[in-house]
Amino acid sequence: MSNFLRTVEFLCVGLWLGSDAFLSFVVAPGAFSVLARRDQAGAMVGYALGRMHFAGIFLGLLFLVVRWGRSGGALASFKSPAVLAVSLMVVLTLISQFTVSAKMALLRIQMGSIEATSTSSPLLEEFSRLHRVSVSLEGGVLLAGFAAMYWLVRELACPR
């Protein structure tokens, strides 16, 4: 049973990390190069990002539940670097989805069209700032995901 639960832990981190990398390096650039309008590409990427965030939150929470079960409820297992990295991924994703993305969505509605909005608009300036924050948060999730995967592998190679 322990091997099965460990496999679920790896799957949770691997699926989340893979989906984040795929969205960041394939879907987003592809949408902006293939679709005719930037507003369409932004809407598509925003839609995909929201779905990925909810999947990531689910996978992160599943990871934590499985870790709890695998450790027999031992609180000490929640101090492991892998658990801390996954917890950081969940927190960063929650901030991104429910704070940054939500504010960006409101700004999109207020502007009507990002393409048609003047570059000197305070709404567009705030949107651009939030976009940079969003990219930084996703970068943090990716880095924490790589760290989590490293620590999961290390746990296998160097059991305590």
Stockholm file with secondary structure:
# STOCKHOLM 1.0

chainA/1-160         MSNFLRTVEFLCVGLWLGSDAFLSFVVAPGAFSVLARRDQAGAMVGYALGRMHFAGIFLGLLFLVVRWGRSGGALASFKSPAVLAVSLMVVLTLISQFTVSAKMALLRIQMGSIEATSTSSPLLEEFSRLHRVSVSLEGGVLLAGFAAMYWLVRELACPR
#=GR chainA/1-160 SS CHHHHHHHHHHHHHHHHHHHHHIIIIIHHHHHHHSSCHHHHHHHHHHHHHHHHHHHHHHHHHHHHHHHHHTTTCGGGGGSHHHHHHHHHHHHHHHIIIIIHHHHHHHHHHHSCTTTSCTTCHHHHHHHHHHHHHHHHHHHHHHHHHHHHHHHHHHHHSCC
#=GC SS_cons         CHHHHHHHHHHHHHHHHHHHHHIIIIIHHHHHHHSSCHHHHHHHHHHHHHHHHHHHHHHHHHHHHHHHHHTTTCGGGGGSHHHHHHHHHHHHHHHIIIIIHHHHHHHHHHHSCTTTSCTTCHHHHHHHHHHHHHHHHHHHHHHHHHHHHHHHHHHHHSCC
//
